[in-house]
Each structure stands twice: as structure tokens, then as C-alpha cells.
Amino acid sequence: HFYKRMSSTCNIVSALDKLVTLLTPHLGLVSTCMVDMIELDLFSMLPISVQSELLSMTEDQLGKLPTLLFSARDISEQAPQVDSMLDQLRNHSMEALGLVRDIKYDEDPSMLEFWDKIMSEKKTHEVCEMTKFVARDVRDCDISCLVDLGSGKAYLSQVLATLHSIPVLAIDSQEGNTRGAEIREKNLKTKWEGLKVRAVDRMEGKSPSNRKKRVKKTKSDEVLAGEKQKSEDVEISDKKLIALTQFVEEGSDLGDLVEKHFPGKGDNFGLIGLHTCGNLASTSLRSFLSSPGCKFICNVGCCYNHLTEDNKGFPLSKHLQSQHFTLVRLARMLAVQPLDRLATSNTLPNKSLLWRAVLEMILARVAPTLPKDQRVVGRIAAKSKSFVDYVRKAFVKLKVETDITDNELSEIFNKYEKEFGAKLQCFYQYRALFSPLVEAVILTDRLLFMQEQGITNSCIVRLFDRNISPRSYAIVATK
């Protein structure tokens, strides 16, 4: 069985120690902000040999640098130090350390793959893959219902309840999300049967049928009788999904909520979460532990930058806590960077990064009393025709008054572009290579936390295609 092939606690501790040992000398690098590229001369943080090797690369080679993390291509002759680091990072991936469990599905493709577009491509992929995995485990573990914690728009809950007839309690702390989920559920309810028919048509290689033609067929008594039965089925399925606005306290027993809304099921339910933000992922793991009736959890976390730097966010394991190991917010922001997409695109950083770094130097000159944490300009680069236009928009947004001329702004930019343009690209691409390593430390810490709590049937699973959904790993456990 899938859950009989878990890594031992000893192996997880060993893997986490290896990850931390590799990351520790580079904590300064991963804890940087590109805004400070020029002001703090971040490029000088890199070893001289690494600087030289990066600067010797063509733009095409530099753009493809992230792809080397996912291949065995050797660049030791041209860049021996960079190649050595790539090799170390490859050997310290969660897959290489044996922390990730492969999943295989024997069943046919999900009907959702052939659905009309009711979600974005990314969300459709996530809901489709997680539904397949969760539905299988609900069946294998004989789970009676599910709690979707941090359900958001409740797409996952709706699919599990409607297509798989699994009772789901969708909980979100934002009333707007709950209300939106209820409205969406009501709107979709009348369309599910038609969506199913069109999906089946596509699965069978047919052109999806037209709704108007199907409506005409309903004139017959036989079909009308069928529709009556469908209507009764819908009434039954009403009870399959309940959306609830609730803030879940850490350490609370979710079984009480389940029992209240699904009587008789509070002692045998599962807990799921698709991209639970920041500490909500940690809260989900603790809720699994503190709920005797919760037998299964599948949690995909995200937004590591919103984690608190304590035992409620990171680190969770006593092992890392005893070492006083922490990751500052900038390091956790790097872990959120979609490296697979960067590798696929083979492109260099957008011009806005250099613009923002130069703007920081200008602000230090014309508005030295403006605190750094208030120098937030947002995404105005895309709306700017030139660097000068960008700076003027920033001045307006920040309410900075200055008599600096456009010519002076252009001269400043030209000066820094010449000196730091190539360095910024090199630093950005090299720094991005450490993104999976930081994420691996965070997720392995969570896995070890579960093991420390006696949940030996726990593992990390990659559910999604990382090019489509960068936060693709789930913490999965049973008890």
C-alpha cells in the first residue's frame, strides 16, 4: 500500500540536516532583496570565481542557467564553480533525498479534464489532480466526509461533492469567499448535468452536444421523468457541500464542526487544503493532530513569505527549533519563486528589476528621510513608457517633490545600467537556483514535525505539474 513506503524519522532527520548544512553558508544570499542590488552591491556577495564565471556567460547561457538544475548537463569546463553548486543542489532535491513519494493512477482520466472551462487552466489542473488523489484515499481509507480548510472559492469542494458524492464541509475565514462559494454552487447546480454530458462527449471523441438540442429532447415524458429524478438527485447533493465561514483556532477539534453539520461523521473524516496560505498550512497539520476523528490529511501549502518566524509558522519541528534555525521573510519569498517556469521560459529578469534598483538610489538622494518600508511603488513599470516615466510615476505615488530633471534621471540610469545591468542579471539567475532548496527545508521540517508527533504514516507527495502550479507538493498522512 502507498502508506507503507514512508521514510523513517531517522532518514528524514538526516535529509533535513543535509539540506540545512547546504543552505546555511548561503543564507545571506537567499535573504537579499533585489531592490538593494546597487545600494548594497549584492553581486559582491558572490565568490570572485563565481562572479567571473557568471559574467563570462552569454545572455542565452545565463537565461538557460535555471534549466541546468533539472538536467545533468555538464558546464564544468566553462564554469567549474557554478557547475559544482548546481551538482550539490541537484543532489539535495527532495526527490534525490528520497523524501517524495511517487503516485500512480490506474483509473481512467478524470472527467474534469474534458470539462467546459469553469476555472483557469492552473486551477483546473490543480483541482483535477488533487481530486483524483483525495477521492482515491477517501475510498481506500473508508473516510465518510471531508473538511476543506481554507476552501476559498470552493472549486475543489464542489468537484469532490458533485462528481464523487463525497460530503464536504468547506471552511474559510473570509465571509466573502463563503458567500461567493454558495452563489457559485447555486449557479453551477443547474449546469452540472449539461457539463457532465459535454465532458462525456469529449471523452468519447465526440463534439460536445448543444444545450438547445438537449432542451428539445426534454419534451418527451420519459426525459421529463428523468429530469424529475435528476432534480431529486440534486436535492440530495445539496447536503453534500456545506460552506461555512469560520476561523479555526489552532489545536481545536474539527470533529465538533463536522458532527454539527454532518451528524454521525465526526469520528471519521479527512482534512484537505489546496494552497493554504502561510500559517494556515501549519494550523491544518495541528488540527489533524488535535482531531481524534480526523483520519487523513492532504495539505498543499503556499505563500511561505506569510509564515511567522515561530513554532506556529516556521520551524515546526523540535529538531530545527533546538538548533534555533530560522528563515527570514526574504528567504521564504525566494522559496515562492516559480523556478520551473523560469527554467522553461529561458528568459532573463524583466527591466523593471533594474529600474527599481536604480530608483532606490535616486530616492536615497532626493528623499533620504523616506523610510525604506514606505518606498513601495507597486507594479507601475508595465504602465511606464520609459525609465524616466517610471520614476515620475513613482514620485507621484510616494508624494516625493524634487527638482531633479529628466536629463539627470537618464544620466543616472545610464550610469548604473552600464555598471550593474549585467551583474543584476547574473545575481538574479544564480540566486534563483536556491529556491527549491529553501522550499525543501520548509516542507521537510513539516514532515519531520508530523513524525515527531507519532504520525509515521506521513510523506511528501508531488501532486501537480510544477510548470503549471509551482507550489506542487503536499504533506499527506493517515492515522
C-alpha positions as CSV (number, residue, x, y, z in Angstrom):
1,H,0.0,0.0,0.0
2,F,1.1,3.6,-0.7
3,Y,1.4,4.5,3.0
4,K,3.6,1.5,3.8
5,R,6.5,3.1,1.9
6,M,7.3,6.0,4.2
7,S,10.7,7.3,5.1
8,S,11.7,6.7,8.7
9,T,12.1,9.5,11.1
10,C,15.8,8.9,11.2
11,N,16.1,9.3,7.4
12,I,14.0,12.5,7.5
13,V,16.2,14.0,10.2
14,S,19.3,13.1,8.2
15,A,17.8,14.6,5.0
16,L,16.8,17.8,6.8
17,D,20.3,18.1,8.3
18,K,21.8,17.8,4.8
19,L,19.5,20.5,3.5
20,V,20.3,22.9,6.3
21,T,24.0,22.2,6.0
22,L,24.0,23.2,2.4
23,L,21.8,26.2,2.8
24,T,23.4,27.8,5.9
25,P,26.5,29.2,4.2
26,H,24.2,30.8,1.6
27,L,21.6,32.3,4.0
28,G,23.0,35.8,3.2
29,L,22.5,35.2,-0.5
30,V,18.9,33.9,-0.2
31,S,17.9,36.6,2.3
32,T,18.5,39.5,-0.1
33,C,16.1,41.9,-1.9
34,M,16.7,42.8,-5.5
35,V,15.8,46.4,-4.6
36,D,19.1,46.6,-2.8
37,M,21.1,45.3,-5.8
38,I,23.0,48.6,-6.4
39,E,22.9,50.2,-3.0
40,L,24.4,47.2,-1.2
41,D,26.3,45.9,-4.2
42,L,24.8,42.4,-3.8
43,F,26.9,41.0,-6.6
44,S,30.0,41.3,-4.5
45,M,28.5,38.8,-2.0
46,L,29.3,36.0,-4.5
47,P,32.8,34.4,-4.5
48,I,35.1,36.1,-7.1
49,S,35.3,32.9,-9.1
50,V,31.5,32.6,-9.3
51,Q,31.3,36.3,-10.3
52,S,33.8,35.8,-13.2
53,E,32.1,32.6,-14.4
54,L,28.6,34.2,-14.5
55,L,29.9,37.4,-16.2
56,S,31.5,35.2,-18.9
57,M,28.2,33.7,-19.9
58,T,26.3,34.9,-22.9
59,E,22.7,36.2,-22.3
60,D,21.4,32.9,-23.8
61,Q,23.6,30.8,-21.4
62,L,22.5,32.9,-18.5
63,G,18.9,32.7,-19.4
64,K,19.1,28.9,-19.6
65,L,21.0,28.6,-16.2
66,P,17.9,27.5,-14.2
67,T,17.3,24.7,-16.7
68,L,20.6,23.1,-15.6
69,L,19.1,22.4,-12.2
70,F,16.8,19.9,-13.8
71,S,19.3,18.2,-16.1
72,A,22.7,16.5,-15.9
73,R,24.3,18.8,-18.4
74,D,28.0,19.5,-17.5
75,I,29.4,23.0,-17.7
76,S,32.5,22.3,-15.6
77,E,34.9,23.4,-18.3
78,Q,33.3,26.8,-18.7
79,A,32.1,27.4,-15.2
80,P,33.5,24.9,-12.7
81,Q,32.3,26.7,-9.5
82,V,28.8,27.2,-10.8
83,D,28.7,23.6,-12.1
84,S,29.8,22.4,-8.6
85,M,27.0,24.3,-7.0
86,L,24.4,23.0,-9.5
87,D,25.6,19.5,-8.8
88,Q,25.2,20.0,-5.0
89,L,21.7,21.5,-5.4
90,R,20.6,18.6,-7.7
91,N,21.8,16.1,-5.1
92,H,19.9,17.9,-2.4
93,S,16.5,18.0,-4.1
94,M,13.7,16.3,-2.1
95,E,13.4,13.7,-4.8
96,A,17.2,12.9,-4.7
97,L,17.0,12.6,-0.9
98,G,14.1,10.1,-1.1
99,L,11.6,12.4,0.6
100,V,9.0,12.5,-2.2
101,R,6.6,9.6,-2.9
102,D,5.6,9.0,-6.5
103,I,1.9,8.5,-7.2
104,K,0.4,6.5,-10.0
105,Y,-3.3,6.3,-11.0
106,D,-4.7,3.1,-12.5
107,E,-8.1,4.7,-13.2
108,D,-9.2,6.4,-16.4
109,P,-8.6,10.2,-16.9
110,S,-10.8,12.4,-14.8
111,M,-14.0,13.7,-16.4
112,L,-12.9,17.1,-15.2
113,E,-10.1,17.1,-17.8
114,F,-12.8,17.3,-20.5
115,W,-14.9,19.9,-18.7
116,D,-16.1,23.2,-20.1
117,K,-13.9,26.0,-18.9
118,I,-15.3,27.0,-15.5
119,M,-11.9,27.6,-13.9
120,S,-8.5,28.8,-15.1
121,E,-6.1,26.3,-16.7
122,K,-4.0,26.4,-13.5
123,K,-7.0,25.8,-11.2
124,T,-8.4,23.1,-13.4
125,H,-5.1,21.2,-13.3
126,E,-4.9,21.6,-9.5
127,V,-8.5,20.6,-8.8
128,C,-8.3,17.7,-11.3
129,E,-5.1,16.2,-9.9
130,M,-6.0,16.7,-6.2
131,T,-9.5,15.4,-6.7
132,K,-8.1,12.1,-8.2
133,F,-5.7,11.7,-5.3
134,V,-8.1,12.6,-2.5
135,A,-11.0,10.6,-3.9
136,R,-8.8,7.5,-4.1
137,D,-7.7,7.9,-0.4
138,V,-11.2,8.6,0.7
139,R,-12.1,5.3,-0.8
140,D,-9.0,3.4,0.4
141,C,-9.2,4.8,4.0
142,D,-13.0,4.5,4.1
143,I,-13.5,8.2,5.0
144,S,-17.1,9.3,5.5
145,C,-16.6,13.0,4.7
146,L,-14.0,15.8,4.2
147,V,-13.2,19.2,5.7
148,D,-11.7,21.6,3.1
149,L,-9.9,24.1,5.3
150,G,-9.2,27.5,3.7
151,S,-11.6,26.5,0.9
152,G,-11.5,29.9,-0.9
153,K,-13.9,29.7,-3.9
154,A,-14.5,26.1,-3.0
155,Y,-13.8,24.7,-6.5
156,L,-12.2,21.6,-5.1
157,S,-15.1,21.1,-2.6
158,Q,-17.7,21.4,-5.3
159,V,-16.0,18.9,-7.6
160,L,-15.5,16.4,-4.8
161,A,-19.1,16.7,-3.6
162,T,-20.7,16.8,-7.0
163,L,-18.6,14.4,-9.1
164,H,-17.6,12.0,-6.4
165,S,-20.6,12.3,-4.0
166,I,-18.3,13.0,-1.0
167,P,-19.8,15.2,1.7
168,V,-17.6,18.2,2.2
169,L,-17.5,20.9,4.8
170,A,-15.8,23.9,3.1
171,I,-14.4,26.3,5.7
172,D,-13.0,29.7,5.0
173,S,-12.3,32.6,7.4
174,Q,-13.5,35.2,4.8
175,E,-17.2,35.6,4.6
176,G,-16.9,36.9,1.1
177,N,-15.3,33.6,0.0
178,T,-18.0,31.6,1.6
179,R,-20.8,33.7,0.1
180,G,-19.1,33.5,-3.3
181,A,-18.8,29.8,-3.0
182,E,-22.5,29.4,-2.1
183,I,-23.5,31.6,-5.1
184,R,-21.2,29.7,-7.4
185,E,-22.6,26.4,-6.1
186,K,-26.2,27.6,-6.8
187,N,-25.3,28.8,-10.3
188,L,-23.5,25.6,-11.2
189,K,-26.1,23.3,-9.8
190,T,-28.4,23.8,-12.8
191,K,-25.5,23.3,-15.2
192,W,-23.8,20.2,-13.7
193,E,-25.8,17.7,-15.8
194,G,-25.1,19.6,-19.0
195,L,-21.4,19.9,-18.2
196,K,-21.2,16.2,-17.5
197,V,-22.9,15.4,-20.8
198,R,-20.5,17.6,-22.7
199,A,-17.5,16.2,-20.9
200,V,-18.6,12.6,-21.6
201,D,-18.9,13.6,-25.3
202,R,-15.3,14.8,-25.4
203,M,-14.1,11.7,-23.6
204,E,-15.7,9.6,-26.3
205,G,-14.2,11.7,-29.0
206,K,-17.4,13.4,-30.0
207,S,-18.2,17.0,-30.5
208,P,-19.9,18.3,-27.3
209,S,-23.7,18.5,-27.7
210,N,-25.6,21.7,-27.9
211,R,-27.7,22.8,-24.9
212,K,-30.6,23.9,-27.0
213,K,-30.8,20.5,-28.7
214,R,-30.8,18.8,-25.3
215,V,-33.6,21.0,-24.1
216,K,-35.8,20.0,-27.0
217,K,-35.4,16.4,-26.1
218,T,-36.8,17.1,-22.6
219,K,-40.3,17.4,-24.2
220,S,-40.7,13.7,-24.0
221,D,-42.4,12.2,-20.9
222,E,-39.5,9.8,-20.5
223,V,-36.9,12.5,-20.3
224,L,-39.2,14.7,-18.2
225,A,-39.4,11.8,-15.7
226,G,-35.6,11.5,-15.9
227,E,-35.3,15.2,-15.1
228,K,-37.5,14.8,-12.1
229,Q,-35.2,12.1,-10.9
230,K,-32.2,14.4,-11.5
231,S,-33.9,17.1,-9.6
232,E,-34.4,14.7,-6.7
233,D,-30.7,13.8,-7.0
234,V,-29.7,17.5,-6.9
235,E,-31.7,17.9,-3.7
236,I,-29.8,15.0,-2.2
237,S,-26.5,16.5,-3.4
238,D,-27.4,19.8,-1.7
239,K,-26.4,18.1,1.5
240,K,-23.1,17.0,0.1
241,L,-21.5,20.5,0.3
242,I,-21.8,23.0,3.2
243,A,-19.9,26.2,3.0
244,L,-19.0,27.7,6.4
245,T,-17.4,31.0,7.5
246,Q,-15.3,30.1,10.5
247,F,-11.9,30.9,11.9
248,V,-10.3,27.7,13.1
249,E,-8.3,28.0,16.3
250,E,-5.1,26.1,16.4
251,G,-5.5,22.9,18.4
252,S,-9.3,22.8,18.1
253,D,-11.1,19.6,17.4
254,L,-12.6,19.8,13.9
255,G,-14.8,16.8,14.7
256,D,-17.2,19.0,16.6
257,L,-17.9,21.1,13.5
258,V,-18.2,18.0,11.3
259,E,-20.6,16.4,13.8
260,K,-22.7,19.6,13.8
261,H,-23.1,19.8,10.1
262,F,-22.8,16.1,9.2
263,P,-24.2,14.2,12.1
264,G,-22.6,10.8,12.7
265,K,-19.5,11.6,10.7
266,G,-17.4,13.5,13.3
267,D,-15.4,10.4,14.2
268,N,-14.2,9.5,10.6
269,F,-13.3,12.4,8.3
270,G,-10.4,13.7,6.3
271,L,-8.8,17.1,6.1
272,I,-7.8,18.8,2.8
273,G,-6.3,22.1,1.8
274,L,-5.4,23.4,-1.6
275,H,-2.8,26.2,-1.3
276,T,-3.4,27.1,2.3
277,C,-1.7,30.4,2.8
278,G,1.1,30.9,5.3
279,N,0.4,29.7,8.8
280,L,-2.9,28.0,7.7
281,A,-0.8,25.1,6.5
282,S,0.7,24.7,9.9
283,T,-2.7,25.1,11.5
284,S,-4.1,22.4,9.3
285,L,-1.4,19.9,10.4
286,R,-2.1,20.7,14.1
287,S,-5.8,20.4,13.5
288,F,-5.2,17.0,12.1
289,L,-3.3,16.0,15.2
290,S,-5.8,17.5,17.7
291,S,-8.9,16.0,16.0
292,P,-9.3,12.3,17.0
293,G,-11.8,11.7,14.3
294,C,-9.6,13.1,11.5
295,K,-8.0,10.0,9.8
296,F,-6.4,11.6,6.7
297,I,-4.8,14.8,5.7
298,C,-3.7,16.2,2.3
299,N,-2.4,19.7,2.5
300,V,-0.7,21.8,-0.2
301,G,0.7,24.9,1.3
302,C,1.8,28.2,-0.3
303,C,2.8,31.8,0.5
304,Y,5.8,30.8,2.6
305,N,6.5,34.5,2.9
306,H,3.5,34.9,5.2
307,L,4.7,32.3,7.7
308,T,5.5,33.7,11.1
309,E,9.0,33.0,12.5
310,D,8.0,30.9,15.4
311,N,6.6,27.5,16.3
312,K,3.3,28.4,14.7
313,G,4.8,29.0,11.3
314,F,8.4,28.0,10.8
315,P,10.1,26.0,12.1
316,L,7.6,23.4,13.4
317,S,9.9,20.5,14.2
318,K,11.6,20.4,17.6
319,H,14.7,19.3,15.8
320,L,15.1,22.7,14.0
321,Q,13.8,24.7,16.9
322,S,16.5,23.2,19.1
323,Q,19.1,24.5,16.6
324,H,17.5,27.9,16.6
325,F,17.4,27.8,12.8
326,T,15.2,30.4,11.1
327,L,14.5,31.7,7.7
328,V,13.8,35.4,7.3
329,R,10.9,36.6,5.2
330,L,13.1,37.4,2.2
331,A,14.4,33.9,2.1
332,R,10.9,32.5,2.3
333,M,9.9,34.8,-0.5
334,L,12.6,33.2,-2.7
335,A,11.1,29.8,-1.9
336,V,7.8,31.0,-3.6
337,Q,9.6,31.9,-6.8
338,P,8.4,29.7,-9.7
339,L,11.8,28.3,-10.7
340,D,10.3,25.7,-13.1
341,R,8.6,28.5,-15.0
342,L,11.8,30.5,-15.1
343,A,13.6,27.4,-16.4
344,T,11.0,26.8,-19.1
345,S,11.0,30.4,-20.2
346,N,14.8,30.7,-20.6
347,T,14.5,34.4,-20.2
348,L,16.4,37.0,-18.2
349,P,14.9,39.3,-15.5
350,N,12.5,42.0,-16.6
351,K,13.8,45.5,-17.0
352,S,11.6,46.5,-14.0
353,L,14.1,45.0,-11.6
354,L,16.9,47.3,-12.7
355,W,14.5,50.2,-12.8
356,R,13.5,49.6,-9.2
357,A,17.1,49.2,-8.0
358,V,18.1,52.5,-9.7
359,L,15.0,54.2,-8.3
360,E,16.2,53.2,-4.8
361,M,19.4,55.1,-5.4
362,I,17.5,58.1,-6.6
363,L,15.2,58.0,-3.6
364,A,18.2,57.9,-1.3
365,R,19.3,61.1,-2.9
366,V,16.1,63.1,-3.3
367,A,14.1,61.7,-0.4
368,P,16.6,60.4,2.2
369,T,14.1,60.7,5.1
370,L,11.5,58.5,3.4
371,P,11.7,55.1,5.3
372,K,12.6,52.1,3.2
373,D,9.5,50.3,4.2
374,Q,7.4,53.1,2.8
375,R,9.1,53.1,-0.6
376,V,6.5,50.8,-2.1
377,V,5.7,51.7,-5.7
378,G,3.8,48.5,-6.9
379,R,3.7,47.3,-10.4
380,I,3.9,50.6,-12.3
381,A,6.7,49.6,-14.6
382,A,4.3,47.9,-17.0
383,K,2.4,51.1,-17.3
384,S,5.6,53.2,-17.9
385,K,6.9,54.2,-21.4
386,S,10.5,54.7,-20.2
387,F,12.6,54.8,-17.1
388,V,12.0,58.5,-16.7
389,D,8.3,58.0,-16.9
390,Y,8.6,55.2,-14.3
391,V,10.4,57.4,-11.9
392,R,7.9,60.3,-12.3
393,K,5.0,57.9,-11.6
394,A,6.9,56.6,-8.5
395,F,7.4,60.2,-7.3
396,V,3.7,60.9,-7.6
397,K,2.8,57.7,-5.8
398,L,5.2,58.3,-3.0
399,K,4.4,62.0,-2.9
400,V,8.0,63.0,-3.4
401,E,8.7,66.5,-4.5
402,T,12.0,67.2,-6.2
403,D,13.5,69.5,-8.9
404,I,15.6,66.7,-10.5
405,T,15.4,66.9,-14.3
406,D,14.6,64.3,-16.8
407,N,18.1,64.5,-18.2
408,E,19.6,63.9,-14.8
409,L,17.4,60.9,-14.3
410,S,18.5,59.5,-17.7
411,E,22.2,60.1,-16.9
412,I,21.8,58.3,-13.5
413,F,20.1,55.3,-15.2
414,N,22.7,55.0,-17.9
415,K,25.5,55.1,-15.4
416,Y,24.0,52.3,-13.2
417,E,22.9,50.2,-16.2
418,K,26.4,50.2,-17.5
419,E,27.9,49.2,-14.2
420,F,25.2,46.9,-12.8
421,G,23.0,45.8,-15.7
422,A,24.8,42.5,-16.4
423,K,25.6,42.0,-12.7
424,L,21.9,42.1,-11.8
425,Q,21.0,39.5,-14.4
426,C,23.8,37.2,-13.2
427,F,22.9,37.6,-9.5
428,Y,19.2,37.1,-10.1
429,Q,19.7,33.9,-12.1
430,Y,22.2,32.4,-9.7
431,R,20.2,33.3,-6.6
432,A,17.1,31.7,-8.1
433,L,18.8,28.3,-8.2
434,F,18.4,28.2,-4.4
435,S,14.6,28.5,-4.4
436,P,13.9,24.7,-4.4
437,L,16.4,24.3,-1.5
438,V,14.7,26.8,0.7
439,E,11.3,25.2,-0.1
440,A,12.7,21.8,0.7
441,V,13.8,22.9,4.2
442,I,10.3,24.3,4.9
443,L,8.5,21.1,3.7
444,T,10.9,18.6,5.3
445,D,10.5,20.5,8.6
446,R,6.8,20.0,8.4
447,L,7.2,16.3,7.6
448,L,9.6,15.8,10.5
449,F,7.1,17.6,12.7
450,M,4.4,15.0,11.8
451,Q,6.9,12.2,12.6
452,E,7.8,13.8,15.9
453,Q,4.1,13.7,16.8
454,G,4.0,10.0,16.2
455,I,2.4,10.2,12.7
456,T,4.7,7.7,11.0
457,N,2.3,7.3,8.0
458,S,3.3,10.7,6.6
459,C,5.1,11.7,3.5
460,I,5.6,14.4,0.8
461,V,3.8,13.9,-2.5
462,R,4.1,15.9,-5.7
463,L,0.6,16.4,-7.0
464,F,1.0,18.9,-9.7
465,D,3.0,19.8,-12.8
466,R,5.3,22.5,-11.4
467,N,5.3,24.4,-14.7
468,I,1.6,24.9,-14.2
469,S,1.4,25.1,-10.5
470,P,4.7,25.9,-8.8
471,R,3.6,25.0,-5.3
472,S,3.1,21.4,-6.2
473,Y,4.0,19.4,-3.0
474,A,1.5,18.1,-0.5
475,I,2.0,16.8,3.1
476,V,0.0,13.6,3.3
477,A,-0.7,11.5,6.3
478,T,-3.1,8.9,7.8
479,K,-3.7,7.8,11.4
